[in-house]
Amino acid sequence: MATTDDPTNAPRRRRGDALLQAIYDSVLAELAEVGLGRLTMEGIAARAGTGKMPLYRRWASPHDLLLEAVRNLLATVAPNDGALPDTGSLREDLMILLNHPRDVMAGPVGPAISAVISERHRYPALIGAISNRIFGTHTRIEAVLRRAAERGEIDAERITPHVCLAGPALLILCYLVEGKPPARTEMNAIIDSVVLPALGVVPD
């Protein structure tokens, strides 16, 4: 039976960026397994294969560590401020725009973002960063709708803030209610049954 002196049980010797990334990965994995309320430095350290004292020297609490891990992960997520999709089809452009945040929420950042949103009153600045980085899709949707109106696909008078927000809002609602983002087929159904009809478009 292995003992605490067994070298196979010793913490893995990593330093610098390698250790930091292992800690970030571990806090996200631990959160997904035990939830925000049971997140501890001990659990994170054990999962990362390091001691808990290095964690306490840098972060005052597991919540502080989680917030830094979320910020780090957000920096790796492609933002919604790049070039607009231009397929020539409003429906296809909307699918690209709305499935981007859906795919992000389906990845490892999803549970962490959900945990932060659940305590949004404590972390307003981080919520703003999450909103702009992942869910700031409504401004891009408006730009795509304006372009579709110029092509004659839709009536520009139907473009309202509520229409632009409908898709992202339903995505967030699905995640908060069901604990996971809608499948891509469901996201596309939202576009066909909610967004396009609001714009006076009947999908084929």
N, C-alpha and C positions, 0 to 999 in steps of 0.2 A: 504494500500500500504506500502511496506517495506521502511524503511528509512535507512540512513547510520548508525543510532544507533541500528538498529535491530540486535540482536545477531546472527540471521541466516546469516547476511551479514559480520560478523566479520571474519578476517583471521583465518584460522585453526591454532591452537597452536601446532606446531611441531618444534622439535629442532634436531640438529645433523644430523645424517645420513638420518633420515626419511625426514627431510626438504630438504636436499641436493638432495635426489633422486626425490622428488616431483618437484624440480626445473629443474633437468635434463629432467624428463619426459615432463614437461611443455614446455621447449624450443623446444624439438623435435616435440611436437604436434602443437605448435604455428607455427613453420617453415612449417610444412606440410599444414597448413591452409592458411597462409598469404604469404609465400615465404620469401626468404632471404632479399629482399629489404625493406620489411615492418615489419621486426622483431624488436620489441621494448622491452625495459625493462618493460614498463608498461603492455604490453600485456602478457609477461611471468609471471610477478608477479600476475596479476589478475587470470591467469589460475592456478597458483600454490597455490592461496589462501594465499598470503603473501604480505608484503609491498615491494615497489621497492627499498627502501634505503638499506636493507640487501644485495640486489643484487649488488648495486653500490659499497658497501663497499668491495666486493670480486672481482667483475669483472668490468673492465673499460667500456665495451660495450657489447651489446647482441651478437656480433660476438665472443668475447672472451668466453662468457658463452657457446655458441654453440660449440666451439672447445673443451672445457673441457667436455661437455656432450658427444661429439663424442668419445673422448678418453676413457671416462668411459664406454661407450657402447661397444667399440672395445675390452675392457678388458674382457667382458663377452662372446664374440663371440669365439666359438671353432676355434683355428687357423688351418691353413693348414700345420702344421708341425708335425702332429701326425703320427701314423702308416699308411702305405699305404694300400689301399684296396687290397685284394687278393682273388678275387672270382674265379680265374682260367679263366676268360673271359676278354679280353681286352675291349670289348664294355661295359660290366657291370662296370669294374673299372673306365672307363672314365666317365660314367654316374654318379657314386658316386662322383668323383672328381669335375666335372663341375657343378653338381647340388648343391654342398655345397655353393659356392659363390652366385649362383642364389637364393637360399633360404635366405641367409643373406640379399641380396639386396631387396628381397620381404618383409622383415620385417621392423620394425620401423627405423632401421638405414639407410635404403635406401635413403629417401629424404635428410637426413642430409649429407650423403656422396656425393650425387649428388650436393648439394649446395656448399660443400667444393671444389669438383673437378672443379666446374664452376669458382672458384677463386684460382685455383691451384698455380698461380704465387705468391700469398700472403702467402701460407701455404705449402711450399715444404716439410718440415719435417713431417707434418701430412699426406700429400699425400703419402710419403714414408711408413709411418706406415700403412695406409689403404691398400696400394698395397701389402705390405708383409703379413699383417694379413688376408686379404680377397682374394686378387687377385694373391697372390704369388703361383698360382696353376701350372704355367708352369714348374717349376722345379720338382714338384711331377709327372706331366704328363710325363716328360722325364724319370723319374725313372720307371714308370709303363710301358712305351714303351720299355725300355731296357729289362725289365723282360719278356715282351711279345716276344721280339726278341729271348731271350734265350730259350723260350718255342717253338720257331719255328713258332709263329703266324704271324710275320711280318719280313721283311728284315731290318736289323739294318741300312743299308745305307739310308733308307727313313726317319730316325729320324733326323730332322733338327730343328733349333730354330724356324723357321716359322711355322712348323707343331705344335710344342709344344705351341706356342702362339695363334694359330688360334682360339681355343675354347674360352679362356678367353677374347681375343680381341673382338670377335663377341658379347659376353655377355655384355661387357662394351658399345660397340657401340649401341646395342639394347636399353640399359638403357638410354643412353644420347639422342638418337634420339626419342624414344617413351615415355620417362619419367617413364618407368617401366621395370623390367627385363622380359625376355621371359618366357612364360609358360614352365613347365617341358617338355611338349610334343615338344615344339619348341627347347628347349635345346637339347633334344635327337635327334631331326631332324638335328641339326647342327653337332652332332657327326656322324650321319649316312651319311649325304650328303657332309660334308666337311672334317672332321678329318680322318675318316676311309678310304675314297677313296684316300686321300693324302698319306696314308700308304699302299695303294695297297690292301685294304680289301674291299670286296663287302658284305655289311650287308645282312643277310638272309631276 
